[in-house]
Amino acid sequence: LLSPRTRMVLVNAVYFKGAWEVPFNSSLTKDMTFNLGNGSSVYTPMMHGIITARYAEWPNRQILELPYCGGRATMLIVLPGSTDEMSLAEETISTSALEEWSRALRPEKVDVFLPRFKVTGEFNLGPTLKSMGIRDAFDPELADFTGMSDSSPGLYLSEVVHKAMIEVTEEGTEAAAASGVIMTPTSILPKPMPVFRADRPFLFIIRDRLEGTILFMGRLSNPKGGS
């Protein structure tokens, strides 16, 4: 992307490293089937644990909130009822929807199956920003960045690139080391334990619960391909 004509590169970086409040026991991780949604499937390491976490379910989706150490940051996992409902889940995500889902979450002991995965992605945001109305900044004739530079000719945006990476393991996100108590099932349960089996595409959101800020958001379609 850089060329002899490049005069300035603006970089904005966000880094998150968190350990699960209750880490998964790596000895329970087993290869299991993950359904890709196109009729095919792959075998992938599936983490497993009985975890007390905030949970809610509807006929067409389940939502689980896994806290990181300290409780301020959490990962919200939105699991559609089937692979066919993935697009609907993406379309319904909004600030108001997140608030509604959060209000419905209640602490509950949940039998959790979650793939160990690493997701990377790179996107050219130029077309998206232009479709949102940010056009002058990309036009060499109309862009005005004189407050940043008085170089001649003037500056304009040629590319806006976004790259992200997230890795989820038994210890947490970005391979953070952690210690904690592993929950194990008891012999008698007061009611059937909900099972959260993330063996199909799902959405994940890492957020700051105190500020309500979304730090990272993505979709896992294939734990082997990282999408």
C-alpha positions in Angstrom: 0.0 0.0 0.0 2.9 2.3 0.6 4.5 4.0 -2.4 7.0 6.8 -3.2 4.0 9.2 -3.2 3.0 8.3 0.4 3.5 11.3 2.7 1.7 10.3 5.9 0.4 7.2 7.5 -2.0 7.5 10.5 -2.1 4.4 12.7 -4.8 3.6 15.3 -4.2 0.5 17.3 -6.2 -1.4 20.0 -4.7 -4.3 21.8 -6.5 -6.6 24.2 -5.1 -9.4 26.3 -7.4 -11.1 28.8 -7.5 -14.2 30.9 -10.8 -16.0 31.5 -12.2 -15.5 35.0 -12.8 -19.3 34.9 -10.4 -20.9 32.4 -11.2 -24.0 30.5 -9.4 -27.2 31.6 -7.2 -28.1 28.6 -7.5 -31.8 29.4 -11.1 -31.6 28.5 -10.5 -30.2 25.0 -11.3 -32.7 22.3 -11.6 -32.7 18.6 -15.3 -32.3 17.6 -17.4 -31.5 14.6 -18.0 -27.9 13.6 -20.7 -27.4 11.0 -19.8 -24.8 8.4 -23.2 -23.9 7.2 -22.7 -25.1 3.6 -23.4 -28.7 4.2 -19.8 -29.5 5.2 -18.0 -29.7 8.5 -14.5 -29.8 10.0 -13.0 -31.3 13.1 -11.6 -28.7 15.5 -10.4 -28.6 19.1 -13.5 -27.9 21.2 -13.0 -26.6 24.7 -15.4 -27.8 27.3 -16.4 -26.7 30.8 -19.2 -26.4 33.3 -19.2 -22.6 33.9 -21.4 -20.2 35.9 -21.9 -17.3 33.6 -24.6 -14.9 32.4 -26.8 -16.7 29.9 -30.1 -16.3 28.0 -31.8 -18.1 25.2 -34.6 -17.6 22.7 -36.2 -19.9 20.2 -33.7 -18.7 17.5 -30.5 -18.0 19.5 -28.5 -18.5 22.6 -26.3 -15.9 24.2 -23.5 -16.5 26.7 -21.3 -13.9 28.4 -17.9 -15.1 29.5 -16.1 -12.7 31.9 -12.4 -12.1 31.9 -10.4 -11.7 35.1 -11.7 -8.6 37.0 -15.2 -8.8 35.4 -15.0 -5.5 33.6 -14.3 -7.0 30.1 -16.4 -9.9 28.8 -16.9 -11.9 25.6 -20.5 -12.0 24.5 -21.1 -15.0 22.2 -24.3 -15.0 20.1 -25.1 -18.5 18.8 -27.9 -18.7 16.2 -30.2 -21.6 16.5 -29.0 -23.0 13.1 -26.5 -22.1 10.5 -29.3 -20.7 8.3 -30.1 -18.0 10.9 -26.5 -16.5 10.9 -27.3 -13.7 8.5 -30.4 -12.8 10.6 -28.3 -12.6 13.7 -25.8 -10.3 12.0 -28.6 -8.0 10.7 -30.3 -7.7 14.1 -27.1 -6.6 15.9 -27.4 -2.9 17.1 -26.8 -0.9 20.2 -30.4 -1.3 21.3 -30.3 -5.1 20.6 -27.2 -5.5 22.7 -28.8 -3.6 25.5 -31.9 -5.8 25.3 -29.9 -9.0 25.2 -27.8 -7.8 28.2 -30.9 -7.2 30.3 -32.1 -10.7 29.6 -28.8 -12.4 30.7 -29.0 -14.1 34.1 -26.2 -16.0 36.1 -26.6 -19.7 35.4 -24.5 -22.8 35.4 -24.0 -23.7 31.7 -22.4 -26.7 30.0 -20.2 -24.9 27.5 -18.5 -26.2 24.3 -16.5 -23.5 22.6 -13.9 -24.0 19.7 -10.4 -22.9 20.2 -9.8 -20.5 17.4 -7.7 -17.7 15.9 -9.3 -15.2 13.5 -7.4 -12.7 11.3 -8.9 -10.3 8.8 -7.9 -7.3 6.7 -10.4 -5.0 5.1 -10.3 -1.9 2.8 -12.6 0.5 4.5 -12.5 3.1 1.7 -15.7 2.0 -0.1 -17.5 1.7 3.2 -16.6 5.2 4.4 -17.5 6.7 1.0 -20.9 5.0 1.2 -21.4 6.6 4.6 -20.8 10.0 3.1 -17.1 10.6 3.7 -16.2 11.5 0.2 -14.2 14.8 0.1 -11.4 13.3 2.1 -10.7 10.8 -0.7 -10.8 13.5 -3.4 -7.4 15.1 -4.3 -9.3 18.3 -5.4 -11.6 18.6 -2.4 -9.7 17.1 0.6 -8.5 19.7 3.1 -6.0 18.5 5.7 -4.1 21.8 6.1 -4.6 21.6 9.8 -2.3 18.5 9.8 0.2 19.4 7.1 1.0 22.4 4.9 2.7 20.3 2.2 2.1 21.0 -1.4 0.3 19.4 -3.1 -2.3 18.9 -0.4 -3.0 15.6 1.3 -5.9 13.3 0.7 -6.9 9.8 1.8 -5.8 7.1 -0.7 -6.5 4.0 1.5 -8.1 3.2 4.8 -7.1 -0.3 5.9 -8.3 -2.2 8.9 -6.6 -5.4 10.2 -7.6 -7.4 13.2 -6.5 -10.6 15.0 -8.1 -12.4 17.9 -7.1 -15.7 19.4 -9.2 -17.6 21.9 -7.7 -20.5 24.0 -8.4 -22.3 27.2 -6.6 -19.6 29.2 -8.3 -16.7 27.6 -7.8 -14.3 24.7 -4.4 -13.7 23.1 -3.0 -16.7 25.0 -3.0 -14.9 28.4 -1.8 -17.0 31.4 -4.4 -17.4 34.1 -5.3 -19.3 37.2 -8.8 -20.0 38.5 -11.3 -22.5 39.8 -12.6 -25.2 37.3 -16.2 -25.8 37.8 -17.3 -29.5 37.7 -20.8 -31.0 37.5 -22.5 -32.0 40.7 -24.4 -35.3 41.0 -27.8 -33.7 41.5 -29.1 -30.7 39.6 -32.1 -28.6 40.6 -33.1 -28.3 37.0 -31.8 -29.3 33.6 -28.5 -27.5 32.8 -28.5 -25.6 29.5 -26.0 -26.7 26.9 -24.2 -24.0 24.9 -22.6 -26.0 22.0 -20.9 -23.6 19.7 -20.5 -26.1 16.9 -21.7 -23.8 14.1 -21.0 -20.2 13.0 -21.5 -17.6 15.7 -20.8 -14.0 16.5 -18.5 -12.8 19.3 -18.2 -9.4 20.9 -15.5 -8.3 23.4 -16.8 -5.3 25.4 -16.1 -3.2 28.4 -19.2 -3.7 30.6 -18.5 -0.6 32.7 -18.4 1.8 29.7 -20.5 -0.2 27.4 -17.8 0.1 24.7 -17.3 -2.6 22.1 -13.6 -3.4 21.8 -13.8 -6.1 19.1 -16.5 -7.8 17.2 -16.4 -10.6 14.7 -17.9 -13.7 13.2 -16.5 -17.3 13.4 -17.5 -19.2 10.3 -14.7 -21.7 10.2 -12.3 -22.3 13.2 -9.8 -23.9 10.8 -9.9 -21.1 8.2 -10.1 -18.2 10.6 -13.0 -16.1 9.2 
